[in-house]
């Protein structure tokens, strides 16, 4: 498949393929992208030409309409996925269909995000920017692996040094992406620090090795990276979600798993596990895959407990902070349903240390 390198250095030069059977719609999207400074845009009116165009020229992002003749958007997304390209670009759907079943079907076949026609210019540009930033992060991780392979072949004697450099780079990517996701709905990003240190306390109590705890500390900040793919009007909503909004919000776990896929290093593998499973529940009622009991990976179970405790005891736009006592009571009540009972015991036994972390990384007081 065509190798993509431009996206790693300049978002504006990323190759965007826009697919719509209406020429007027194509021109409108082209003008909007031009306003945003995007200079590498391909417009395709005949959806049957898209797969070959991608094979020949590659892409960094697809903008695809759903209702088209010959091959509709759902079938086109399926055909792109059938290429088995492990670096397939993200797909942003442009559609006038607002029914939840259309959105769900699009997510099921592989769409990453939606913009409803008629779209708001700034919203479309923001969605495009978010998807290209995710693509950029994936490209960076992909390039790091390729660089390591070349270095091993050319300079075996320098393998150890190269390995350390790669680990340091991965760690920086993890921290930056974790903070990028957190900043979308939390100004300071201190939540990820608190939940990661609390996770380590629980992990140590349950018997994880020091190497595993180091991975947990650096991987757990990525638990909500999938929020990058959630539209602002849902993610930042101060009120209770409507059912269809909640379904979209829940997709952040799968999106996070997808973003972190393709890198089998221990840290990135654990980060993917946590992003994908930190909303699973012990009794099988969680999401996205209804995993139950020990089928949920241990890092996911630990992160779920740490994440919920810190979320309950923190101020959010839609709620006041709970007291530590109330949060602990909630966790105890949900032992065996939401949370692993053994981890709840470890949590309670180490509550003094956990409260110490909460106080050390407390949010600054607002005016």
N, C-alpha and C positions, 0 to 999 in steps of 0.2 A: 504494500500500500504506500501511497505517496507520503514522504516524510515532511513534517511540518516543523519549521524552525523559526519563522518570522514572529510567531505569537509570543515566543519566549523573550523577545527584546522590545517589542512595540505593539501594544494592544491595538492601536489605530490601524496598523497594517495587517491585522489578522484577516484571513479570507472568509467572508460571509457569503453564503449562498441563500438567496431569497427565492422561494417557490410559491407562485400564485397564478391561477389561470386567468386572472384579470390584469390586463396590462396597466390599467390605471392604478391598481393597488401596488403593483411592482414599482411604478414610477414614484408613488407617494412614499413608500418605504425607502427607496433609494435617496430621495431628497432628505428625509429625516436622518438617515445614516450619514449623508454628506454633511448635514448640519452638525452632527456629532464628531466629525473629523475622520470618519472611517473611509479609507481610500481604496479598499480592495473588495469590491462587492460584485457578485455575479447574479444576474436576474434570470430566472428560468420560468417560462410560462407553461411549458409542456412537461408535466411531472414524469413522463416516461424517460426523459433525458437526464434525470438527476443522478441516478446511480452511476452511469458512465461518466458524467461530469466530475463526480467525486473521485472515481477511480483514476481519472486522468490528471486531475489538478488538485485534489485534496481540498480541505476546508478546515476552518477552526470553529465555525458555528453555522447551524442551519436555522432559518426562519421559514416555517412551513405552514401554509394554509391547510385546513382540513377538508373543506368541500371543493373538490376538483374533479373534472372528468378523467376518464381513462384509469388513473391511479389516484385514489383519494389520499388524504394526509395520513390516515391510519395505516393503509397498506404500504405507503412510501416509507414510513418510519420502520415498519416491519422488514421491508426489503433492505433497508440500510443496516438494520441489526443483523440480518441474515448474512451479511458480508463477513461476520465474525472478526471484525477489525477491533483489536484490543485498544485502539486509540480513537474510536469513533467520536466525532465532535458532539457537543451537547446540542439538543434540539429544542428550540423555542417555538411554540405553536402560536400562530396568529389566527384567531377565529372569531366569527360573529356569534357562534353558538355559546350560550351561557349556561345551558343545562349541565347539572353535575355529572350525568352519565357520560357526556362527551369528554369532560375533563378527566374523569376516572379512566375512561378507555384510553385516552391519550397517555396518561401516566403509566397505565398497564403495558402499553406497547413500547414505551421508552422515552416519551417527552420529558424534558427537564423542567419546563416552565411554560406559562401561558400569558398572552396579552390579548385582551378582548377588544375586538373592533366595535365602534371606532375607538382607536387607542389614543391615549394622552402621550404627546411627544416625549416629555421628560420621563414618563414611566417606561416607555419602550427603550429609550436610550439607557436608562438605569438597568433594565433587565439584560440588555445586550452587554453592557459593561460587566455586570456580575458574572454572566456566563463565560465571557472571555477571560476574566480573572481566574475563574475556576480552571479553565482550559490551560491558562498560563501555569498555574500551580502543578497541574498534572504533567505538563510538558517538562517542567523543571525536575520533577521526580524521575520521569522517564529518562531524561538526559543524564541524570546523575548515575543511573544504573549502566547506561551505555558507556559513559566515560570510565566507570570503574572496570568494566570488562576489557576495554582497550588498554588501560593502565596495567592490568594484570598480565595481559599478553605481552606487552612491550617491556615492562619493568617489574619482573617478579620480585626482585629484591626490595622494591618500594611498596609492596602490597600492604603491609601493616600501616604505614603512614597514610596511604590512600584511603584505607578503610576508616581510619579515624576522621579524616577530612569529610568523608561521605556521611558518617554518623553525625558530625557537627552540623553539616549542611541540612541533613534531614531534621535534626532537632530545631534548627532555626526556622525551617519551613513549617514544622508542626506548631511551634509557638506563635509564629506570625499568623498562620491560618486560624488557629484557635482564638486568638485575640480579635482577628477580623470578624469572625462569626459573632463573638460576644459583644463587640462594639455596636452591632446592629440593634440590640435591644438592651444594652447595659453600658452606661457611659464609661465606667472605670475598668471593666474586665477583671475585677478582683474575684468575681464568682469562680472563674476557672482556677484561680490560685487556691482558693479555699477548698473547692471540691477535690482538687487533685491531691492536696496534702491530707485531707480527710480520708480519701481513698487509700493512701499509703498506710495510714494508721490502721484502718480496717484490714488491709491486705497483710500487714505484718502480724496482726493478731490472729489471723486465720492460717498463718504458716507459709506465706509466700517467701521465696528466697530474696536476697538483696538484689540480685540481677533482675528478678521479676518486678520487684518494687520500683527499681529505677525505670523500667519500661512503663510501669503503671503511672508513675509520676509524670512522665513526658508524653504518654499517649492519651491520658484521660482529658487533658484540655481540648482534645479534638471531638469531644462527645457531641457537641451541637454544631459541628462544621456544616451540616446539611441545611442549617437555617439560612445560609447564603442563598440558597435556591428558593426560599419562601418569599412571596411578594410582600412588600412593606405594608400594604393596607391590611394584611392579615397578621403578620408578625408583630406589628406595633399597635394593633387594636387594643384599646384600654378596656373594652367590654368583653362579655362572654362571646365565644365564637358561635356562629350559626353552624348547623350540622355540616354543610358543605365546606365551610371554612375550616372546621376541625379536621375533616378528612384531608384537606390540602396540607394543613399544619403537620399532621402525622407523617406525611411523606418525608419530613426532614431526616428521619432515621435512615431510610433507604437511600436518600440522596447522599447523606454523609458516607454511607458504606460504598456507594458508587464512586464518589470523589476520591476515596482513599484506596480504591482497588488498583491492582496492577503492580504493586510493590510488595514483595514478599519478605522484606526485612522484618526482624522481630518487632521493632517498634511500630512500623506502619501496619503490620498484621494485627497487633493488639489495638492500635488506634481504630482500625476498621471494625474490629469486633465490638469495641465500646460504642462507636457511633451507631452501629447497626442494632445493638441489643440493649442499650441502656434504658429503653422504654418497655422491654419485655417484663412480664410479671411471673412470680414464682408459681401461681396457679394457672398460668397459660392464657390469661385474659389481656395480656399486653399486645404491643405492636412493634414491628410490622409483620412478624411471622408467627405470633401466638406460641412462642417457645415456652416450655414448662420445666420447672425444677432445674436439675443440673444439666439439662439440654442447653440452658442459657450459659454461655461461657462465664467463668468466675470473674474476669475483669468487668464484664457487663453488669453482673449482679452487684459487685462492689460499687461501681460508678453510679448505678441507679440509686442505691441507698445514700451515698454521699451527696448526689445531685439533689434529691428530694429534700434531705435535711437542710441543705443550704438554701434551697429555693423557699422552703417554708419559713425560715428564720430571716429572710431578706425582704426588704421593701420592694414591691413591684408596682407599676402604674395601676394595676387592677386590684391590689390588696395591700394591707398593712403587714408588717413582719409579725410572725408568730413568736411567742416566747419559746425558749429552749424546752421548758417543761411540756408545753402543749405539743411541740414538734416530736419530742421523745414519746409522748403518749400515743400520738398518731402512728409512729413507726412501730411501737409495740403492738398496737391494735391490728396493724396490717402485716405482722409477722406470720408467715405461712400463706398469705394471699398475695400481697404485692412483693414482699421481701423474703429472702432466704433466712429462715429462722436462725441458723448458725451465725450468719453475719450480723443479725440484729443483736444477738448476745455479745458478739465481739464489739459492736458499736456501743452498747450500754456499758460494758466493762471498761471501755476507754473513753467515756464521755468527757472526763476532765481534760484529756489531751485534745479532744475534738473541739470543745468550747474554747480552749486556748488558741487553736488555729483560727477560729472564727473571730476572736478578739484581736489577734495579731494582724489580720488582714481585713479589718473592719472597713466598711464603706465610709468615705469622708462625709461629715455632716453637711447637708445642704443649707443654704441661707433661708 
